[in-house]
Amino acid sequence: CLRAGGALTVDEKDLEILEYVASHPHDPLKAIAFELGISRITAQRRVSSLMRQGHLNRLLVVNFDSMGYTLHFRIDVNVNLQGGGAKSIKAVAMAIKQLGLHRKFRGRMFVSRIQLLLASPTDISVYVRARDYESVFAFVAEELRALDGVQSASAVQAAWTLDETALSE
């Protein structure tokens, strides 16, 4: 971490640590050190600093929102039209679009695109941008899976980017 005008900032090595932890959240500190070519002590110091700044929590989960990053997810949705109230895959997609506009998620998550898929194991792909994992998982668990016709829904993180305007509609 570097000091800029008295405030701590994240440098390239810190970003490498955050990238590594994001993709390997259960790896021990010595694995982080080994993979990044730094000593265990240096890794500990940097991880502790990132935790103090709020960029990592105690479980070594990256807090992207604290750094202005936006998370990008694809949510795969499978539809069952047999016993539910849904009339078509398109009707389920329209219901998902309405959920994405719900006030509960405004400012935390934005549905950017809904794609109907033909000849695919997944019926609908929903692309969202979010400030945190919790908003996306709440959207999937509490809202999507409760829709008539939705058989299953699962989120896959695609990327994270530094983008100040990513959540604007």
Salt bridges, closest charged atoms under 4 A:
ASP11 OD1 - ARG46 NH1 2.92
ASP14 OD1 - ARG46 NH1 2.83
GLU16 OE1 - LYS13 NZ 3.39
ASP65 OD2 - ARG108 NH1 3.56
ASP65 OD1 - ARG131 NE 3.89
ASP76 OD1 - ARG74 NE 2.79
ASP132 OD2 - ARG108 NH2 1.88
GLU142 OE1 - LYS104 NZ 2.89
GLU143 OE2 - LYS104 NZ 3.23
GLU169 OE2 - ARG106 NE 3.64
